[in-house]
Amino acid sequence: MSEIELWWFDSEGVNRCTVAELPALHRRADGFCWVDIPSWSDAAEQLLSEEFGFHPMAVRACRERNHVPRIHVYSDHLFVVVHAPEIGERGHVHYLELDQFIGQRFLVSVHGPLNPAVDPAAARREVDSVIERVESGRLRPASPFALAYAIVSTMVRNEAAQIAELAEQVGRLEQRVMAAVNTAPEDFLNELFTARHELLTIRTMASQGGEIFQRAVELVEFAPPEELRFLHDLRSQYERVERISHSQLEFLMGVTEFYRARTDTKMTIAAERLAVIAAVTLPVTAISSVMGMNVIVNDSTHWTWLILLLAVMGTMCGILLHWTKRLGWW
């Protein structure tokens, strides 16, 4: 879906409208409109710049990719950029951007530029969910702030659901560590650090989202207190997701450290055993190298010296093995 969509909300319900009706809707004071722009186009830029008269900086932010959330507060509306995570192949987490202009009688949502690898339906997941609830009658937002709250709350709930899925994955990894399942270390560490990266990315998004709405609470003055409560709650939701993801991340790091400590211990033991082998064989090798050519020759073998040397080398091996055992090397 690439066309700009428009809904009108009033006391009688919600109605789909066309963009051509927007100027007339702007003159009405008995409701508010919601404009959703699925992808950027010249028509979208004209709508934001001319029909709504938004600041060029905010319009440019909608046109370009924003790598961090942002907020601009104006005298009669609020511009917010937020992100939602989408986990792709090999643990890569895509940033799905949603830009919102929130006024007293309008909400404009703009979906930011997408990576070609991302399904466009994923970028509309939260908006489509809210549209379905509105059209089914299960959601009746009384203001643009309430509608924006419903959309962002859905984003936060999806983030929490992703953390729950990652927590289940981390639990399975922890079981494999505690059961000492024989797994290739490189592959297993890749699984551990992939899960860590996904959790860390979601926590970063939640932390930044909380900061943005904290700033909104402090700066917005045109909205009445009953509308600002939506911003307060969004900040609280983001903070909760950040705390949950942080605690899960700490648990995963504990599992990773335990696995790496056990692997490092095995490597240390192996190195000690190799040191024992080297310590035992080095004197024997030195004696055999110096004396061997004089005892075993082409014409004859000096059996008495050969037996004596073998006895000396065996005795030295026994003494060295006893010494390394006393030191606890094996």
C-alpha beads as a LAMMPS data file, in Angstrom:
LAMMPS data file: protein, C-alpha beads

330 atoms
329 bonds

1 atom types
1 bond types

-500.0 500.0 xlo xhi
-500.0 500.0 ylo yhi
-500.0 500.0 zlo zhi

Masses

1 110.0

Atoms # bond

1 1 1 0.000 0.000 0.000
2 1 1 1.661 3.234 -1.126
3 1 1 -1.203 5.754 -1.293
4 1 1 -1.710 8.365 1.409
5 1 1 -4.601 7.398 3.685
6 1 1 -6.894 9.709 5.616
7 1 1 -9.393 9.114 8.433
8 1 1 -11.742 11.575 10.125
9 1 1 -12.686 11.071 13.780
10 1 1 -15.672 12.791 15.385
11 1 1 -18.434 12.047 17.874
12 1 1 -20.246 9.874 15.348
13 1 1 -17.302 7.560 14.724
14 1 1 -14.546 7.248 12.143
15 1 1 -14.711 7.624 8.372
16 1 1 -12.214 7.069 5.596
17 1 1 -11.712 10.138 3.452
18 1 1 -9.624 11.197 0.490
19 1 1 -6.717 13.606 0.510
20 1 1 -8.787 15.967 -1.633
21 1 1 -11.159 16.401 1.350
22 1 1 -8.370 17.485 3.702
23 1 1 -8.748 21.279 3.219
24 1 1 -12.435 21.057 4.117
25 1 1 -11.663 18.859 7.119
26 1 1 -9.129 21.395 8.343
27 1 1 -11.904 23.975 8.612
28 1 1 -14.009 21.743 10.820
29 1 1 -13.717 21.935 14.600
30 1 1 -15.897 18.970 15.537
31 1 1 -13.213 16.286 15.252
32 1 1 -9.687 15.514 14.104
33 1 1 -7.997 13.814 11.164
34 1 1 -5.330 11.141 10.855
35 1 1 -3.108 11.118 7.773
36 1 1 -0.856 8.104 7.245
37 1 1 1.945 8.257 4.653
38 1 1 3.275 4.735 3.953
39 1 1 6.265 5.875 1.869
40 1 1 7.859 9.141 0.841
41 1 1 6.820 10.834 -2.387
42 1 1 6.514 14.276 -3.930
43 1 1 2.848 14.274 -2.979
44 1 1 3.759 13.568 0.623
45 1 1 6.281 16.416 0.691
46 1 1 3.740 18.799 -0.816
47 1 1 1.106 17.736 1.698
48 1 1 3.390 18.278 4.689
49 1 1 4.903 21.520 3.439
50 1 1 1.917 23.267 1.889
51 1 1 -1.256 21.839 3.383
52 1 1 0.026 21.505 6.945
53 1 1 2.852 24.036 6.757
54 1 1 5.289 22.004 8.818
55 1 1 8.814 23.250 9.436
56 1 1 11.301 22.384 6.641
57 1 1 13.616 20.737 9.165
58 1 1 10.861 18.351 10.249
59 1 1 9.884 17.642 6.637
60 1 1 13.509 16.845 5.822
61 1 1 13.663 14.510 8.809
62 1 1 10.699 12.618 7.344
63 1 1 12.365 12.369 3.961
64 1 1 15.726 11.115 5.289
65 1 1 16.652 8.205 7.507
66 1 1 17.095 9.090 11.177
67 1 1 19.439 6.818 13.094
68 1 1 18.334 8.078 16.514
69 1 1 14.933 9.267 17.802
70 1 1 14.293 12.987 17.870
71 1 1 11.737 15.514 18.996
72 1 1 10.804 18.999 17.806
73 1 1 8.234 21.000 19.772
74 1 1 6.377 23.841 18.061
75 1 1 3.713 26.218 19.295
76 1 1 0.764 24.107 18.134
77 1 1 2.146 20.630 17.428
78 1 1 4.789 18.090 18.356
79 1 1 7.099 16.214 15.955
80 1 1 8.463 12.887 17.178
81 1 1 10.685 10.275 15.537
82 1 1 10.652 6.790 17.087
83 1 1 11.965 3.386 16.002
84 1 1 10.783 -0.193 16.222
85 1 1 13.109 -3.211 15.945
86 1 1 12.787 -5.855 13.250
87 1 1 15.147 -8.824 13.651
88 1 1 16.494 -9.954 10.290
89 1 1 18.889 -12.618 9.097
90 1 1 22.006 -13.541 11.117
91 1 1 20.908 -11.367 14.042
92 1 1 20.851 -8.072 12.175
93 1 1 18.278 -5.723 13.706
94 1 1 16.603 -3.287 11.323
95 1 1 15.380 0.098 12.542
96 1 1 11.785 0.709 11.434
97 1 1 11.223 4.458 11.632
98 1 1 7.907 6.134 12.350
99 1 1 7.603 9.926 12.295
100 1 1 4.580 11.615 13.882
101 1 1 3.214 15.149 13.835
102 1 1 0.798 15.455 16.768
103 1 1 -1.443 18.496 16.971
104 1 1 -4.697 19.334 18.696
105 1 1 -6.799 18.415 15.666
106 1 1 -4.539 16.243 13.535
107 1 1 -2.112 13.344 13.577
108 1 1 0.215 12.757 10.633
109 1 1 2.258 9.549 10.624
110 1 1 5.087 9.058 8.135
111 1 1 6.927 5.769 7.675
112 1 1 10.644 6.371 7.262
113 1 1 12.923 4.974 4.542
114 1 1 13.199 1.178 4.612
115 1 1 16.073 -1.190 4.001
116 1 1 15.220 -3.177 0.835
117 1 1 15.632 -6.364 2.856
118 1 1 12.691 -5.427 5.112
119 1 1 9.148 -6.434 4.250
120 1 1 7.083 -3.212 3.907
121 1 1 4.306 -4.930 5.858
122 1 1 6.610 -5.061 8.897
123 1 1 6.911 -1.271 8.871
124 1 1 3.117 -0.939 8.976
125 1 1 2.567 -3.607 11.624
126 1 1 1.611 -1.248 14.447
127 1 1 -0.359 1.176 12.279
128 1 1 -2.317 -1.636 10.630
129 1 1 -3.086 -3.063 14.061
130 1 1 -4.480 0.283 15.231
131 1 1 -6.472 0.720 12.001
132 1 1 -8.031 -2.710 12.466
133 1 1 -8.994 -1.885 16.071
134 1 1 -10.444 1.482 15.045
135 1 1 -12.503 0.118 12.165
136 1 1 -13.771 -2.783 14.266
137 1 1 -14.927 -0.385 16.977
138 1 1 -12.586 -1.698 19.669
139 1 1 -10.657 1.572 19.763
140 1 1 -12.218 5.042 19.825
141 1 1 -9.468 7.622 20.403
142 1 1 -10.847 10.956 21.550
143 1 1 -7.864 13.037 20.408
144 1 1 -4.730 12.903 18.241
145 1 1 -2.674 12.342 21.396
146 1 1 -4.783 9.301 22.262
147 1 1 -4.388 7.946 18.740
148 1 1 -0.614 8.507 18.719
149 1 1 -0.499 6.874 22.142
150 1 1 -2.260 3.777 20.763
151 1 1 0.249 3.479 17.897
152 1 1 3.402 3.932 20.001
153 1 1 2.033 1.700 22.768
154 1 1 1.630 -1.053 20.185
155 1 1 5.258 -0.543 19.183
156 1 1 6.371 -0.840 22.805
157 1 1 4.278 -3.982 23.335
158 1 1 5.888 -5.553 20.277
159 1 1 9.311 -4.724 21.685
160 1 1 8.356 -6.418 24.953
161 1 1 7.151 -9.461 22.988
162 1 1 10.470 -9.638 21.163
163 1 1 12.309 -9.518 24.487
164 1 1 10.132 -12.403 25.703
165 1 1 11.108 -14.440 22.629
166 1 1 14.771 -13.638 23.179
167 1 1 14.433 -14.573 26.863
168 1 1 13.149 -17.994 25.810
169 1 1 16.093 -18.342 23.441
170 1 1 18.540 -17.304 26.167
171 1 1 16.950 -19.864 28.490
172 1 1 17.648 -22.635 25.986
173 1 1 21.240 -21.438 25.619
174 1 1 21.657 -21.437 29.407
175 1 1 20.354 -25.017 29.591
176 1 1 22.915 -26.121 27.023
177 1 1 25.693 -24.426 28.991
178 1 1 24.692 -25.985 32.309
179 1 1 24.233 -29.420 30.723
180 1 1 27.696 -29.099 29.145
181 1 1 26.332 -30.025 25.735
182 1 1 29.232 -30.744 23.390
183 1 1 28.906 -27.898 20.893
184 1 1 31.456 -26.304 18.604
185 1 1 32.692 -23.313 20.667
186 1 1 32.792 -20.926 17.709
187 1 1 29.194 -21.680 16.684
188 1 1 27.912 -21.514 20.251
189 1 1 29.661 -18.216 20.999
190 1 1 28.156 -16.846 17.797
191 1 1 24.678 -17.777 19.097
192 1 1 25.385 -16.145 22.450
193 1 1 26.688 -12.893 21.002
194 1 1 23.938 -12.744 18.369
195 1 1 21.326 -12.873 21.136
196 1 1 23.325 -10.260 23.046
197 1 1 23.357 -7.933 20.035
198 1 1 19.596 -8.258 19.548
199 1 1 18.874 -7.547 23.214
200 1 1 21.309 -4.643 23.271
201 1 1 19.695 -3.067 20.201
202 1 1 16.187 -3.308 21.654
203 1 1 17.393 -1.886 24.969
204 1 1 19.022 1.025 23.110
205 1 1 15.774 1.787 21.268
206 1 1 13.772 1.637 24.482
207 1 1 16.231 3.862 26.326
208 1 1 16.223 6.470 23.587
209 1 1 12.436 6.331 23.264
210 1 1 12.070 6.973 26.984
211 1 1 14.377 9.975 26.765
212 1 1 12.398 11.419 23.853
213 1 1 9.063 11.238 25.655
214 1 1 10.602 12.555 28.856
215 1 1 11.671 15.577 26.830
216 1 1 8.185 15.857 25.329
217 1 1 6.625 15.934 28.800
218 1 1 8.931 18.795 29.753
219 1 1 8.473 20.907 26.620
220 1 1 4.886 20.517 25.380
221 1 1 2.762 23.440 26.549
222 1 1 -0.075 23.620 24.018
223 1 1 -1.741 20.375 25.166
224 1 1 -4.019 20.148 28.240
225 1 1 -2.950 17.970 31.210
226 1 1 -5.312 15.135 30.258
227 1 1 -3.426 14.808 26.948
228 1 1 0.020 14.998 28.525
229 1 1 -0.768 11.900 30.567
230 1 1 -0.381 9.889 27.363
231 1 1 3.193 11.152 27.008
232 1 1 3.884 10.305 30.651
233 1 1 2.648 6.766 30.167
234 1 1 4.681 6.241 26.972
235 1 1 7.789 7.336 28.830
236 1 1 6.947 4.861 31.594
237 1 1 6.383 2.045 29.091
238 1 1 9.726 2.637 27.411
239 1 1 11.504 2.725 30.774
240 1 1 9.908 -0.583 31.726
241 1 1 11.042 -2.238 28.483
242 1 1 14.530 -0.830 29.015
243 1 1 14.731 -2.303 32.528
244 1 1 13.463 -5.709 31.390
245 1 1 15.872 -5.868 28.464
246 1 1 18.732 -4.700 30.680
247 1 1 18.133 -7.447 33.265
248 1 1 17.828 -10.065 30.518
249 1 1 21.034 -8.775 28.971
250 1 1 22.854 -9.101 32.305
251 1 1 21.620 -12.694 32.645
252 1 1 22.854 -13.509 29.143
253 1 1 26.248 -11.979 29.885
254 1 1 26.469 -14.158 32.998
255 1 1 25.742 -17.249 30.906
256 1 1 28.345 -16.167 28.359
257 1 1 30.990 -15.527 31.012
258 1 1 30.324 -18.925 32.607
259 1 1 30.690 -20.684 29.253
260 1 1 33.848 -18.775 28.353
261 1 1 35.365 -19.419 31.807
262 1 1 34.760 -23.144 31.464
263 1 1 36.180 -23.151 27.939
264 1 1 39.233 -21.148 29.042
265 1 1 39.768 -23.573 31.935
266 1 1 39.768 -26.522 29.535
267 1 1 42.319 -24.734 27.382
268 1 1 44.481 -23.985 30.428
269 1 1 44.406 -27.637 31.521
270 1 1 45.318 -28.738 28.006
271 1 1 48.226 -26.275 27.965
272 1 1 49.460 -27.597 31.336
273 1 1 49.397 -31.166 30.062
274 1 1 51.319 -30.152 26.975
275 1 1 53.859 -28.470 29.278
276 1 1 54.205 -31.753 31.213
277 1 1 54.830 -33.639 27.998
278 1 1 57.450 -31.104 26.940
279 1 1 59.138 -31.160 30.370
280 1 1 59.308 -34.969 30.411
281 1 1 60.531 -35.460 26.858
282 1 1 63.004 -32.568 26.585
283 1 1 65.879 -34.093 28.724
284 1 1 65.318 -37.486 27.149
285 1 1 65.463 -35.952 23.697
286 1 1 68.691 -34.133 24.570
287 1 1 70.410 -37.303 25.823
288 1 1 69.296 -39.392 22.877
289 1 1 70.423 -36.726 20.433
290 1 1 73.934 -36.503 21.879
291 1 1 74.561 -40.133 22.828
292 1 1 72.469 -41.994 20.285
293 1 1 74.919 -41.576 17.408
294 1 1 77.749 -42.968 19.511
295 1 1 75.874 -45.996 20.847
296 1 1 73.882 -47.184 17.839
297 1 1 76.133 -47.118 14.773
298 1 1 76.096 -48.789 11.379
299 1 1 78.784 -51.374 12.114
300 1 1 77.738 -52.444 15.618
301 1 1 75.568 -51.556 18.609
302 1 1 77.026 -51.069 22.093
303 1 1 74.367 -53.016 23.956
304 1 1 75.720 -52.306 27.443
305 1 1 75.686 -48.556 26.877
306 1 1 72.322 -48.750 25.148
307 1 1 70.719 -50.539 28.101
308 1 1 72.363 -48.121 30.529
309 1 1 71.116 -45.084 28.576
310 1 1 67.579 -46.453 28.350
311 1 1 67.618 -47.033 32.115
312 1 1 68.861 -43.469 32.745
313 1 1 66.198 -41.999 30.426
314 1 1 63.450 -44.091 32.053
315 1 1 64.592 -43.005 35.513
316 1 1 64.612 -39.341 34.441
317 1 1 61.094 -39.668 33.022
318 1 1 59.869 -41.199 36.263
319 1 1 61.494 -38.475 38.375
320 1 1 60.024 -35.707 36.166
321 1 1 56.553 -37.257 36.212
322 1 1 56.689 -37.538 40.019
323 1 1 57.835 -33.917 40.287
324 1 1 55.068 -32.563 38.002
325 1 1 52.511 -34.636 39.927
326 1 1 53.615 -33.035 43.209
327 1 1 53.209 -29.612 41.586
328 1 1 49.651 -30.531 40.553
329 1 1 50.222 -30.210 36.851
330 1 1 48.247 -33.386 36.144

Bonds

1 1 1 2
2 1 2 3
3 1 3 4
4 1 4 5
5 1 5 6
6 1 6 7
7 1 7 8
8 1 8 9
9 1 9 10
10 1 10 11
11 1 11 12
12 1 12 13
13 1 13 14
14 1 14 15
15 1 15 16
16 1 16 17
17 1 17 18
18 1 18 19
19 1 19 20
20 1 20 21
21 1 21 22
22 1 22 23
23 1 23 24
24 1 24 25
25 1 25 26
26 1 26 27
27 1 27 28
28 1 28 29
29 1 29 30
30 1 30 31
31 1 31 32
32 1 32 33
33 1 33 34
34 1 34 35
35 1 35 36
36 1 36 37
37 1 37 38
38 1 38 39
39 1 39 40
40 1 40 41
41 1 41 42
42 1 42 43
43 1 43 44
44 1 44 45
45 1 45 46
46 1 46 47
47 1 47 48
48 1 48 49
49 1 49 50
50 1 50 51
51 1 51 52
52 1 52 53
53 1 53 54
54 1 54 55
55 1 55 56
56 1 56 57
57 1 57 58
58 1 58 59
59 1 59 60
60 1 60 61
61 1 61 62
62 1 62 63
63 1 63 64
64 1 64 65
65 1 65 66
66 1 66 67
67 1 67 68
68 1 68 69
69 1 69 70
70 1 70 71
71 1 71 72
72 1 72 73
73 1 73 74
74 1 74 75
75 1 75 76
76 1 76 77
77 1 77 78
78 1 78 79
79 1 79 80
80 1 80 81
81 1 81 82
82 1 82 83
83 1 83 84
84 1 84 85
85 1 85 86
86 1 86 87
87 1 87 88
88 1 88 89
89 1 89 90
90 1 90 91
91 1 91 92
92 1 92 93
93 1 93 94
94 1 94 95
95 1 95 96
96 1 96 97
97 1 97 98
98 1 98 99
99 1 99 100
100 1 100 101
101 1 101 102
102 1 102 103
103 1 103 104
104 1 104 105
105 1 105 106
106 1 106 107
107 1 107 108
108 1 108 109
109 1 109 110
110 1 110 111
111 1 111 112
112 1 112 113
113 1 113 114
114 1 114 115
115 1 115 116
116 1 116 117
117 1 117 118
118 1 118 119
119 1 119 120
120 1 120 121
121 1 121 122
122 1 122 123
123 1 123 124
124 1 124 125
125 1 125 126
126 1 126 127
127 1 127 128
128 1 128 129
129 1 129 130
130 1 130 131
131 1 131 132
132 1 132 133
133 1 133 134
134 1 134 135
135 1 135 136
136 1 136 137
137 1 137 138
138 1 138 139
139 1 139 140
140 1 140 141
141 1 141 142
142 1 142 143
143 1 143 144
144 1 144 145
145 1 145 146
146 1 146 147
147 1 147 148
148 1 148 149
149 1 149 150
150 1 150 151
151 1 151 152
152 1 152 153
153 1 153 154
154 1 154 155
155 1 155 156
156 1 156 157
157 1 157 158
158 1 158 159
159 1 159 160
160 1 160 161
161 1 161 162
162 1 162 163
163 1 163 164
164 1 164 165
165 1 165 166
166 1 166 167
167 1 167 168
168 1 168 169
169 1 169 170
170 1 170 171
171 1 171 172
172 1 172 173
173 1 173 174
174 1 174 175
175 1 175 176
176 1 176 177
177 1 177 178
178 1 178 179
179 1 179 180
180 1 180 181
181 1 181 182
182 1 182 183
183 1 183 184
184 1 184 185
185 1 185 186
186 1 186 187
187 1 187 188
188 1 188 189
189 1 189 190
190 1 190 191
191 1 191 192
192 1 192 193
193 1 193 194
194 1 194 195
195 1 195 196
196 1 196 197
197 1 197 198
198 1 198 199
199 1 199 200
200 1 200 201
201 1 201 202
202 1 202 203
203 1 203 204
204 1 204 205
205 1 205 206
206 1 206 207
207 1 207 208
208 1 208 209
209 1 209 210
210 1 210 211
211 1 211 212
212 1 212 213
213 1 213 214
214 1 214 215
215 1 215 216
216 1 216 217
217 1 217 218
218 1 218 219
219 1 219 220
220 1 220 221
221 1 221 222
222 1 222 223
223 1 223 224
224 1 224 225
225 1 225 226
226 1 226 227
227 1 227 228
228 1 228 229
229 1 229 230
230 1 230 231
231 1 231 232
232 1 232 233
233 1 233 234
234 1 234 235
235 1 235 236
236 1 236 237
237 1 237 238
238 1 238 239
239 1 239 240
240 1 240 241
241 1 241 242
242 1 242 243
243 1 243 244
244 1 244 245
245 1 245 246
246 1 246 247
247 1 247 248
248 1 248 249
249 1 249 250
250 1 250 251
251 1 251 252
252 1 252 253
253 1 253 254
254 1 254 255
255 1 255 256
256 1 256 257
257 1 257 258
258 1 258 259
259 1 259 260
260 1 260 261
261 1 261 262
262 1 262 263
263 1 263 264
264 1 264 265
265 1 265 266
266 1 266 267
267 1 267 268
268 1 268 269
269 1 269 270
270 1 270 271
271 1 271 272
272 1 272 273
273 1 273 274
274 1 274 275
275 1 275 276
276 1 276 277
277 1 277 278
278 1 278 279
279 1 279 280
280 1 280 281
281 1 281 282
282 1 282 283
283 1 283 284
284 1 284 285
285 1 285 286
286 1 286 287
287 1 287 288
288 1 288 289
289 1 289 290
290 1 290 291
291 1 291 292
292 1 292 293
293 1 293 294
294 1 294 295
295 1 295 296
296 1 296 297
297 1 297 298
298 1 298 299
299 1 299 300
300 1 300 301
301 1 301 302
302 1 302 303
303 1 303 304
304 1 304 305
305 1 305 306
306 1 306 307
307 1 307 308
308 1 308 309
309 1 309 310
310 1 310 311
311 1 311 312
312 1 312 313
313 1 313 314
314 1 314 315
315 1 315 316
316 1 316 317
317 1 317 318
318 1 318 319
319 1 319 320
320 1 320 321
321 1 321 322
322 1 322 323
323 1 323 324
324 1 324 325
325 1 325 326
326 1 326 327
327 1 327 328
328 1 328 329
329 1 329 330
